[in-house]
Structures are given as C-alpha cells and as structure tokens.
Amino acid sequence: MAESEDCALITVISIAPPHASAENDWLGLKGKYFADADLREVRVTRLDEQVDFNWGFGSPDWRIGSDWFSARWTGKIVPRFSEPYTFFLRSDDGARLWIDGRLGVDDSTGFPGAEAQGSISLLADRPYDIKLEYIERWGLANVVLSWSSRREAKQIVPRQRLRVAAAPQQPADGPGGASYPHASVKESIFVPSLDREYRLFEPQMPALSSAPVVIFLHGWGGLDPGWNRAWIDHIVRRGNVVVWPRYQASLLTPPKLFTSNAIAAIKLALNQLAADWPARPRPDLNRIAAIGHSMGGILAANIAATAAAAALPRINPVMAVTPGTGGYDDIITDLSSIPDGTLLLALAASEDTDFWSRLIMQRTLNIAPKDKNHILVNSDDHGWPELSANHLSPIGDAAQGVDALDWYGYWKWADALIDAAFYGTHREYALGDTPQQRDMGRWSDGTAVKPATVTIGSALPGNAREMRDPLRTVSEQ
C-alpha cells in the first residue's frame, strides 16, 4: 500500500451489531417534571413505572428544587375488565386526573392524608388516554394513583396496565433502512498533519473493487468521526466509501482555512484510494457526494462551489444538515458556482435556527428549484423517548443515540439523494415534497410522527425564530 513517510496509518474493522427488535409500547407512563408549580419549565423527562412517589422534603431530581415544582404523567391505561373503575388520588399539595380526555378525579386541594376519588366505566383491554398533573408548593411532597373495580382489588395502578408509545424502529429496507449489502466497515487513519488528517471508511464482507465516494464533513470541534460514526457506518455498509477530512488542527484553527484544509485532505484521500487499488476500492470519480453537519454543512456547499477551480471532481449531490458558521459568516463562498443539475438538500431543525439553511437555498442560484429542497425536521413528544429536532440531533453517537429522526429523516434523505444523483432512483424520498419524503414513521400506537416540512426551491418564508448559532459555545458533532 502506498503511504508517505510522515503519514500514520491505523486500520480498524467494526462489525455491525444485530438489528433492533420489533417495536412495542413501553410499560409505565411518561413523566415530565417542572421547576415551577405551573407546569412550564421542564427540567426532566423520564419513563416512570407507576405513580407512587413520596419525596418527603426532597424532590424528584437534583435539577428541581424541593418546593414549588410540578409534574405531568401521560400515556395510556388498559383495564383488565369491562366494568366501572374507581380511581383514587392522594397527594400533597394537589393533583388532577383525566381519563380519555375527561376530568375523573380532582384532588386540587391536596389535603395531607386525604384521598380523592372518581369512577368511570371502562372496556377490557382497550387503551384509554391518561393524564395526571401534580403540584408541590412547600413542605412534604407525595402523589399516589390507585384504582379498584368489582373484580380488581384496590391497588396502585400497576405498570403492566400503563403504556407509552415507543418511537419507530429502523425500517427493514429502503432509504434509511437496515438492509445492508455489506456486513462491516474498515477504517483507515492518515495523519500527514493535524489539519490535513483524513480517514477512509470502506465496505467489507464483501469488499469492493470500486465504489462511489461520500465526503462527510464534521462540525466545528468534531475532531473525531465517532460523533457521526453510526451514520458513517450506515452509508458505508450501503456500498460507498466515506472520506472524512479533518479541517481543524484544534479549536484555534482560523475558520478562513477550513475550506482549503478540507479540499487538501479530500485530494489526499482520493489519491490514496487510487494508489492503493486493488487493496482498496478505486474511487468512482463520477459519483462523489458531500454531506456536512453544522459547520460541515457550510463547507459541503463551499466545496461543491469551488470543486472545479480546486481541480476536484464534480460534487453531486450536496446535503447541508443544520448548517452554521459560528459567527464567521465570511467563510461562505459564492454558491452560485454550484452547477445546474446538482441535487441539494438544506436541512434545519425546529429547535434550532434555519437562517443558514435558508441562505444556502437562496444563494445556490444555478440549481433549478425542482432539484433543491429545504427540509424542516420537527420535534415530536408523543411517546418515549421523545424525538427532539435540535442542532445536535443528526449526530447519532453513543451519547446522543440514533432514533427515528435519523432513520426516517437524515439517513433516509441522504440515502435517497445519493441514489437519485448516482443511479436515478428513490428521488421521491429525497425531493419534491412527496408523502415519502415527509413521512417520519409511526409511533407504536399507530400515531404518525410529526412529518417534515418541505419547501421546494428558494421560496422560503422569513425566519420566525430568534437567530442563534450555537457553534461558538458548543464543541460538538
């Protein structure tokens, strides 16, 4: 294998874990805990097996004070029998219970030691919506939910009768799916210099003699591909080589060097692939894509715009995911240089700014409206775990986790955009504001996850959210 004297090489083989099991409801209720007595300032969200709590003079969590807090539990309740059920609430300082949207028990006085109750007729094995709200003002804090019926002795409502919808699992096949022609990934690390480091991720089991290339650009401070490793492995196991260029030696690297550093590392990586053939796949220079997250989203667009001038092969497609400049707005190049026929997705998250994704859409003047879409990924708190669309949600590392926003969103759109540009397939999953593109899967109770919001071309509304770019304050990706 060709290798320069100043270039360190490390090779790692990763074997993919087995696919997750089929989706099922969680047992218990989803509890949200608030740092005020008005159910407004959420501090903790978790899955609780039952509502049977006695915090004494304490609180549910260290992030919440011992007085003036509140909680809300939601989910489904499934009775064993078809008959009237009596629900009992005991709390200090107050609680109210809704069953199927109707107020069933009102213990808003919360007198210590007292127990409020209410009855409702229920059908066996039918899931009913349940909501319980609790407030604590001062002193002792406790809340207990019990029930009884003619054939059910009075007891705390057991976890086996409480349900919370589970988020969608990865689909079996299709864009974003778990059908992989390759079982593992080989990682090679080349370090000619810290700001020119690059890594090659190649499909294995079986290996390939040639392959398309996906350039994956990390975010500000994301100096290790582990931040995005789950997504990288997904792309590779679908039959692509991923080139991961490191464009920062450290957080002190001047942003004006990011684009040129990335281009230099990409050139080295493509040359390495070609020189090492047949030990590595020969890069298909007619099929090169660029995906970037955060600062990397800006660089993906920059590199596509400057590819010809930099003697790089054409970059098509381009996907900028929650892009941002970290306040260094002058690093954006002339995006009108991205040629016609390029497929482009610019993605924003509902809990993040959409300023930069809209700007990319507006400045790519040569791309036809039909070939570029802006996608807003929406949060959804229907079940557990909640799906939070924020600046970090595309990361998918061990801490952040991989969820339906990845499988039905970021991964699906990337797979489909690559397929559309390289092979002319799956365009309907990536572009056009189609049902396939907007669909984000279904919770285990059949409820649709909140669909993505798609805008075709550059006709975008003004930014209604406060402009905020977290790159300067968060070392991530």
LOLUM-934811 format. One record per residue: x, y, z of N, C-alpha, C, O in turn. Coordinates in steps of 0.1 Angstrom, whole numbers, plus 5000, padded with zeros to 4 digits. Example, Ala and Ser with C-alpha at 12.3 -4.5 7.8 and 13.67 -1.06 7.14 Angstrom:
<rs>
513249435078512349555078513249675078514249675085/512849785071513749895071512950005079513450115080/
</rs>
This chain:
<rs>
500849885000500050005000500950125000501850135008/500650224991501350344991501050435003499950455007/502150485009502050555022503250655023504350605023/503050775026504150875028504750845041504150795051/506050895043506850865055506250945067506350895078/505651055064505051135075503651105078502951185084/503150995073501750965074501550845082501950735079/500850865094500550745102499250675097498350745093/499250545098498050475093497650375104498450295109/496350385107495750285117494550225110493750305104/494350095110493250035104492349965115492949895123/491049995114490149935124489049875117488449925107/488649755121487449685115486349685125486549645137/485149735121484049735130482949645124482649655113/482449555133481349465129480049525134479949565145/479049535125477749595128477049505138477049385137/476349575148475549495158474249445151473949495141/473649345157472349305151471249405151471349495160/470349395142469249495141468349495154468149385159/467849605157466949615169465649525167465349495156/465049495178463849415178462649495174462749615173/461549425172460349495167459849595178460149575190/459149695174458749795183457549755191456749675187/457549805204456449775213456249895222457249975224/455049905228454850015237455749995250456049875253/456150105256456850095269455750075280454650115278/456150005290455249995302455550105312456650135315/454450175316454650285325454050415319453250405310/454350525325453950655320455150745318456150735324/454950835308456050935306455851055316454751115317/456851075324456751185334457651305330458751285327/456951425331457751545328457751625342456651645348/458851665346459051735358459451885356460351905348/458751975363458952115360459552185372459252155384/460352285370461052365381460152475385460652575390/458852465384457952565389456652495392456452375388/455652565398454452495401453352525391452152495393/453752565379452852605368452952515356452452545345/453752405356453952315345454452385333454052365322/455552465335456052545324457552515321457952485309/458352515331459852495329460252355331460652315342/460252275320460652135320462152125324462952185318/462452035333463752005337464151865334465251835331/463151775336463451625335462251565328461151595331/462651475318461551385312462151245313463251215310/461251155318461651015320460450925320459350965319/460750795320459750695320459550645334460550595340/458350655340458050615353457150485353456250485345/457550385361456750265361455350285367454350225362/455250365377453950385384453950525389454950595389/452850575393452750705401452650665415451450655420/453750655422453750615436455050675442456050605444/454950805446456150875450455950945463454851005466/456950935471456951005484458351065485459351005489/458451195481459751265481460151325495461151385496/459151315504459451385517459651535516458851605510/460751575521461051725520462051745508462651845506/462151635499463051645488462251675475461251735475/462851635464462251655451462551535442463351445445/461951525430462251415421463651405415464051295410/464351515415465651515408466451635413465951735417/467751615412468651725417468551855409468851965414/467951845397467751975389466552045393466252155387/465751995403464552055407464652085422465052005430/464152205426464152245440463152155448462252095442/463252165461462352085470460952145471460152075476/460752265468459452335468459152395455460052425447/457852425453457452495441457952425428458652475420/457452295427457652225414456452155410455452155418/456352095399455152025394455551915384456751905380/454651825381454851715372453651685364452451715368/453851615353452751575345453151435339454151415334/452151335341452351205335451351185324450151215326/451751125313450851095302451150965296452250905298/450150905289450250775283448950715281447950785279/448850585282447650505281447450425293448450375299/446150395296445850295307444950195301444050225293/445250065304444549955298443949865309444649795316/442549875311441949795322441849645318441949605306/441849565329441649415326440249375324440049275317/439349455329437949405329437049515323437349635323/435849475318434849575313433849595324432949525326/434149705331433249745343433649875348434749935344/432949935357433350065363434550055371434749955379/435450145370436650155378436650285386436250385382/437150275398437250385407438750425408439550335411/439050545406440450595407440650675419439750755423/441750665426442050735438443350815437444350765432/443250935442444451025442444751065456443851115463/445951055460446451105473447651185470448651135464/447651315474448751405470448951515481448051545489/450151565481450451685489451451765480452651735480/450951865472449951955476448751955466447852045469/448651875456447451875448447751805435448851795430/446651745429446751665417445351655410444351665417/445451635397444151615390444451505379445551495374/443351425377443551305368442451315357441251335359/442951305344442051295333442151155327443251095325/440951095324440850965316440050985304438951035304/440750955292440050975279439651115277438551135271/440451205282440051355280439151415290438851535289/438551335299437651385309438251385323438951295327/437951495330438451505343437851405352436551405354/438651315357438051205365438151215380437251185388/439251275384439551295399440151435400441151475393/439651515410440151645412440651655427439751665436/441951645429442451655442443251785443444351785449/442751895438443552015437443752075451444652155452/442952035461443252085474444452025480445252085488/444751895477445951825482446051825497447151835502/444951805504445051805519445751685523445351565520/446851695531447651575535446751465542445951495551/446951345537446251235542444951205536444351095537/444351305529443051285523443251215509444351225503/442151155505442251085492440951115484439851095488/441151175472440051205463439851085454440751005451/438551075449438250955440437250995430436451095431/437150915419436150935409436050805401436950725401/434850775395434550645388434250675374433750775370/434650575365434350575351434250435346434950345351/433350405337433150275331434150255319434250345310/434950145320435950115310435749985304435149895310/436349965292436249835285437549765286438649825285/437549635287438749545289439649565277439249555266/440949575280442049575270441949685260442649685250/441149785263441149905254442050005260441850045272/442950065253443850175258443050305258442550345248/443150375270442550505272443650605275444650575282/443450725269444450835273444350865288443250865294/445550885294445550925308446551035309447551045303/446151135318446951245321446751275336445651295341/447851295343447851325357448851445359449951435355/448251545365449151665368449251685383448251665391/450451725388450651735402451451865405452351895397/451151925416451952045420452352035435451651975443/453552085437454052085451454452235454455152295446/453952285465454252425469455352425479456352485477/455052365491456052365501455852245510454852185510/456852215518456752105528456851975521457651955512/456151875527456151735522455651735507454851815503/456251635500455851615486455551465483456451385485/454351435479454051295476452751295466451951385466/452651185459451551165450451451015447452450955444/450250965448449950825446448650805438447650865441/448750725427447550685419447150545421447950455418/445950515425445450385427444150365420443550455415/443750235419442450205413441850085419442450005426/440550065416439849935420438649925411438150015405/438149795411436849765404436249645411436749605421/435149605406434449495412435249365413435249295423/436149345402436949225402438449265404439349175403/438749385407440149435409440249495422439649605425/441049435431441149485445441949625444442749645434/441649705453442349835453443849815454444349745462/444549885445446049875444446549995436445850065429/447850025438448450125429448450075415448649955412/448050165406447950115392449250055387450250135387/449249935383450549865380451049905367450349945358/452349895365453049925353452549845341452549895329/452149725344451649635333450349685326450049645315/449649785333448449845328448649985323447650045319/449850025322450150165317451050145305451950065304/450850235295451550225283452050365278451350465280/453250365272453750485265454150435251454850345250/453750515241454150475227455650475225456250575230/456150375219457550375215457850435202456950435193/458950495200459350565188459550455177459850345180/459450495164459650395153461050335153462050405157/461150215150462450145148462850165133462150215125/464150135131464650145117463850065108463649945111/463450115096462750035087463649915081464849935082/463049815077463749695073464649725060465749675059/464049805051464749825038464449965033463750045040/464849995021464650125015465650235021466450195030/465550355016466350465021466250475036465150485042/467350475043467350485058467150345065467250335077/466950245057466650115062467850025066469050065064/467549915072468549825078469049715068469649615073/468649715056469149615046470449655040470549755032/471549595045472849635041473549525033473549405037/474149555021474849455014476249425019476849325015/476749505029478049485035477849475050477149555056/478649385056478449345070479349435079479049435091/480349485074481349555083481949675076481849695064/482749755084483449875079484849875083485149835095/485749905074487149925077487550065078487250145068/488150115088488550255090490050255089490850185096/490550355081492050375080492250525083491550615078/493350555091493550695095494950735090495950665091/494950845083496150905077496351045083495451125083/497551075088497851195095499051265090500151265096/499051315077500151395073500351525081501551565082/499251585086499351695096497951695102496951645096/497851765114496551755121495451825113494351785114/495751935106494751995098494551945084493852005076/495251835081495051765069494851615071494851535061/494551575083494251435086492951395078492051475076/492951275073491751225067491651075070492651005074/490451035070490150895073489350835062488450895055/489550705059488850635049488050525055488550445063/486750515052485850415057485450335045484750385036/485750205045485450125033484550005037484649955048/483649965027482749855030483549725030484449705021/483149635039483849505040482749395040481549415044/483149275037482249155039480949175030479849175036/481149185017482349175009483049315007482349415008/484349305003485049424999484649464985484149374978/484949584980484649624966485849664959486849704965/485849644946486949684937486849824933487949894931/485649884933485450024931484150064938483349984940/484050194941482950244949482750394947483750464945/481450444948481250584949481850634962482150564971/482050774962482650834974481650934980481051014973/481550934993480751025001481751105010482351045019/481851235008482651315017481851355029480751415027/482251325041481451355053482251465061483351435066/481651575062482351695068481851715082480651745084/482651715092482351725106481951865109482251955102/481351885121481052015126482252075134483252015136/482052205138483052275145483552195158482652165166/484752165159485252095170485051945170485351875180/484451895160484151755159485351685153485351625142/486451675161487751635156487951485156489051435154/486851415159486851265158485551225152484551265155/485651135142484451085135483551005143482450975139/483950975156483050905165481750975167480650915170/481751105166480551185168479451145158478251135161/479851105146478951075135479150925130478650895119/479750845139480150715134478950625130479050545120/477850635137476650545133476250585119475950495111/476150715116475750755102476750715092476450665081/478050735095479050695086479050545082479050505071/478950465093478850315090477650285082477750195073/476550355084475350325076475650355061475250275052/476250465058476550505044477450405038477250365027/478450365046479550275040478950135038479150075027/478150085047477549945045476549945034476149835030/476150055029475250065017476150055004475550054993/477450055005478250034993479050154989479450164977/479250254998480050374995481350375003481450315014/482350444998483550475006483250615012482850705004/483450635025483350765031484750825033485650755039/484950945028486151025031485851125042484951205040/486551115053486351205064487551295066488551255071/487451425061488551515062488551595075487451655078/489651605082489751685093490251825089491351825084/489551925091489952055086490352155097490752265094/490452105110490852185121491952105128491751985132/493152165131494152105139493652115154493852025162/492952225157492352245170491252345169490952395158/490752385181489652485180490252625177489552725175/491552635177492252765174492552785159492952885155/492252675151492452695136491652805131490452805133/492152895123491353005117490352955108490652875099/489052995109487952945101488252975086487752895077/488953075083489253105069490052995062490052995049/490652905070491352795064490552665063491052575057/489352665068488552545068488352485055488652365052/487952565045487552505032488852455025488852345019/489952535025491152495018491752365025492252285018/491652365038492152245045491352125042491952015039/490052135041489252025037489551975023489651855021/489652065014489952035000491251964999491351864992/492252015006493551945006493551805011494051715005/492751785022492651645027491851555018492151435017/490851605012490051535002490851484990490751364986/491751574985492551534974493551424978493751324971/494151434990494951334995494251194996494751094993/493051205001492251085003491951014990492050894988/491551094980491251034967492450974960492450874954/493551044962494850994956495250864963495750774957/495050854977495350734984494550624979495050514978/493250644977492350534972492850484959492950364957/493150574950493650534937494950464937495150364930/495950514946497250454946497150314953497950224949/496250294962496150164969495350054962495349944966/494750094951493949994944494849884939495949914934/494549754940493249704943493049664958492049604962/494049704967493849684981492649754987492049714997/492449874980491249954984490349974972490849954961/489050004974488250034962488750154954489250254960/488750144941489050254932487950354933486750314932/488250484936487150584937486450604924487150634914/485150604924484350634912484250794911483450844918/485050854904485151004904483951064897483851194897/483150994891481851044885480751034896479651084893/480950984907479950974917480551004931481050924939/480551134933481051194946480051284952479551374946/479651254965478651334972479351404984480451364988/478751504989479251575001478051595010477051655007/478251555023477351565034478051635045479151595049/477451745051478151815061477151855072476051885069/477551845085476751885096477352005102478552015105/476452105106476852225113477852305104477552335093/479052335109480052405101480352325088480552375078/480252185090480452105078479452125067479752095056/478252165071477252185061477552305052477352305040/478152415059478652525051479852485042479852515030/480752395047481852355039481452265027482052265017/480452185029479952095019479452185007479852154995/478752295010478352384999479552454993479652464981/480452505001481652564996482452474987482952524976/482652354991483552264983482852234970483452224959/481452214970480752194957480952314948480952294936/480952434954481052554946482452574940482652634929/483552534947484852554943485552434937486752434935/484852324935485452194931486252214918487352164917/485652274908486252294895487552374896488552334891/487452484903488652574905489752504913490952524911/489352414922490352344930490852204924491552134930/490452184912490752054905490251934912490951834912/489051944918488351834923487351784913486851864905/486951654914485851614906484551684910484451744921/483551684901482351754905481651684917481651554918/481151764926480451714938478951724935478351824934/478251604935476851594933476351464938476751354932/475551464948474751564954475451634966476551604970/474751734972475151814983474051814994472951834991/474451785006473451785017474051865029475051825035/473451975032473952065044472952045055471752085054/473351985066472551945077472752045089473852055094/471652115093471752215103473052305102473752305112/473252365091474452435089474552565097473552625101/475852605100476052725107477552765106478352685104/477752895108479152955106479852985119481053015118/479252975130479853005143480253155144481053195151/479553235136479753375136480853425126481053545124/481453335119482453365109481753365095482053275087/480853455093479953455081480753465068480253425057/481953525068482653555056483353435050483953435040/483153315057483753195051482953135040483453055032/481653185038480853125028481353185014481453305013/481553095005481953134992480853164983479653164987/481053194970480053224960479353094956479853014948/478153064962477452944960476852934946476352834942/476753044939476153044926477052964916476652934905/478252934921479152854912478852704912479352624904/477952664921477552524921476652504908475752574906/477052404900476452394886475052344886474652274895/474352384876473052334873473052184872474052124868/472052114877471951974877472351904890472151784892/472951994899473351944912472051924921471152014920/471951814928470851794937471251844951472351814956/470451924958470751984970469651974980468451994977/470051934992469151945004469752035014470952015018/469052125020469452205031468452185042467252205041/468952135054468152095065468252185077469352225080/467152205083467052285096466252195106465552105102/466452225119465752165129464852265136465152375138/463652215141462652305147463152375160462652475163/464152315167464652375179466052435176466852455185/466252485164467552545160467252655150466052665146/468252735147468052835137467952775123468552675120/467152835114467052795100467752895091467552895079/468452995097468953105089469953055078469853095067/470852975082471952935073471452835062471952835051/470552745066469952655056469152735045469252705034/468452835050467752915040468752995031468453015020/469853045038470753125030471453035019471653085008/471752915022472252825012471252805000471652804989/470052785004469052774993468952894985468852884972/469053014991468853134983470053164975469953234964/471253124979472453164972472953064961473853084953/472252944961472552844950471752874938470752804935/472052984931471253044921471152954908470152964901/472152874906472152794893471452664894471352594885/471152624907470452504908468952524906468352614912/468352444898466852454894466052434907466452344915/464952504909464052484920463752334922463652294934/463452264912463052124913464152034919463851924924/465352084918466552004923467052034937468051984941/466352134943466752164957465552184966464552254962/465652134978464552134988465152185001466252145005/464352265008464652295022463752205031462552205029/464352145041463552055049463752095064464852115069/462552115070462552145085462152025092461051975090/463051975100462751855108462051895121462551985128/460951835124460151885136460251785148460351665146/460251845159460251765172458951705174457851755169/458851595181457651525184457751455198458651375200/456851495208456951445221455851355224455451335236/455251295214454051205216454351085225453551055234/455551025223455850895231457150905238457651015242/457850795239459150785246460050695239459650585234/461350735237461850865241461350975231460950945220/461251095236460851205227461851225216463051205217/461351275205462151305193462351455193461551525189/463651485196463951635197464851675185465951625183/464251755176464951805165465751935168465152045169/467051915171467852035175469152025168469351945159/470052125171471352135163472152005164472851965155/472051925175472851815177472151685173472751575173/470851685170470151565167470751485155470451355155/471451535145471951455135473251375139473651295131/473751405151475051345154474951185155475651115148/474051135163473850995164475050915169475350805165/475750975180476750895186476250825198474950815200/477050755206476650675217475850755227474850705233/476250885229475550965239474251015234473251015241/474251075222473051135216472051025212470851045213/472550915207471650805203471150825189471250935183/470750715183470150715169468650685171468250595178/467850755164466450745165465650765152466350775141/464350775152463550795140463950915132463750915120/464451025139464851135131465951105122466151165112/466851015126467850965117467350875106467550905095/466750765110466250665100465250715090465450695078/464250795095463250845086463550985081462851045073/464651045087464951185083466351185077466551165065/467351225085468751255079469251135071469751165060/469151015076469750905068468950875056469450855045/467550875057466750855046466950955035467150915023/467051075038467251185028468551175021468751195009/469651145029470951125024471051005014471551015003/470450895019470450775010469750804997470250774986/468550864998467750884986468350984977468350974965/468951094983469651194975470851134967471051164955/471651054974472750984967472250894956472750894945/471150814959470650724949470150804937470350754926/469450914940468950994929470051044920469951044908/471051094926472151154918473051054911473451074900/473250934918474150834913473550744903474050694893/472250704906471650594899470250634893469650544886/469750744897468450784891467250714898466150704893/467450674911466450604918466150674931466950764936/464950654937464550694950464450854952464450904963/464350914940464251064941463051104949463051214956/461951034949460751074956460951074971460151134978/461951004976462251004991463051124995463251155007/463651194985464651304988464051444984464351544990/463351444973462951574967461451574963460851474960/460951694962459551714956458451724966457251734961/458651734979457551754989456551644987455351664987/457051514986456151404984455851334998456551365008/454851254998454551185011455751095016455951085028/456451035006457650955010458751045017459350995026/458851165012459851255017459551305031460351315040/458251345033457751405045457651295056457751335068/457351175053457051075063458151045073459351035068/457851045085458851025096458550905104459050885115/457650815099457350685106456150705115455550815116/455950605123454750595132455250545146456050455147/454650605156454850555170454150425171453350385162/454550345181454050205182452550195184451950095182/451850305188450350305189449750345176448450365175/450450365165449950395152449850545149449550585137/450250625158450150775156451350815147452550775150/451150895137452250935128453151035135452651125142/454451015134455451115138455151235130454851235118/455351355137455151475130455951485117457151475118/455351505106456051505093457051625091456851725098/457951605083458951715079458151815071457151785065/458651945072458152055065459052085053460252115055/458552065041459452075029459052205021457852235019/460052275016459852385007460752354995461952334996/460152364983460852344971461452474966460752584966/462652464961463352584956463652684967463852644979/463752814964464152914973463053004978463353104985/461852974976460753054980460453024995459452954998/461353075004461253045018460753155026461053275023/459953135036459453235045460553295053461653235054/460353415059461353475068461553395080460653315084/462653405086463053335098462253385110462453495115/461253305115460453345126461153325140460753385149/462153235140462853215153463953305155464553365145/464253325167465453415171466653355165466853235166/467453435158468753385152469653345163470053425172/470053215163471053175173471953065167471352965161/473153085167474152985161474952935173475853005177/474752805177475452755189476852715187477452665196/477452725175478752675172479852735181480752665184/479652855184480752925192480752875206481752895213/479652825211479552785225479452635228479552595239/479352555217479252415219480252345210480252355198/481152265217482052185209481352045207481151975217/481052015194480151905192480451835179481651845174/479451755174479551685162480751595161480951525151/
</rs>
